[in-house]
Amino acid sequence: MIDSVYLALISTMDREITNIQEHLADGSAKSFDEYRHLCGVVKGLTIAIGHIKDLQQINEEENEYGD
């Protein structure tokens, strides 16, 4: 069950990153400030995904070793 939560979070964040990247690739950012903001959102989501993957690995190790 926990694995499905991790996967759902990562999948949702990946979709959001893809949506933003497509928006930026289209040149749809109305200003440099909007461009910078969206780049920051992508960076934040990428960091969050890394933290989620770290937690997932810790959880798997704890389950494996019974701690």
Residue pairs with C-beta under 8 A, 6 or more apart in sequence:
2 56
2 59
3 56
6 52
6 53
6 55
6 56
6 59
9 52
10 49
10 52
10 53
13 45
13 48
13 49
13 52
14 49
16 41
16 45
17 42
17 45
17 46
20 38
20 41
20 42
21 42
23 29
23 38
24 35
24 38
24 39
29 35
29 38
61 67
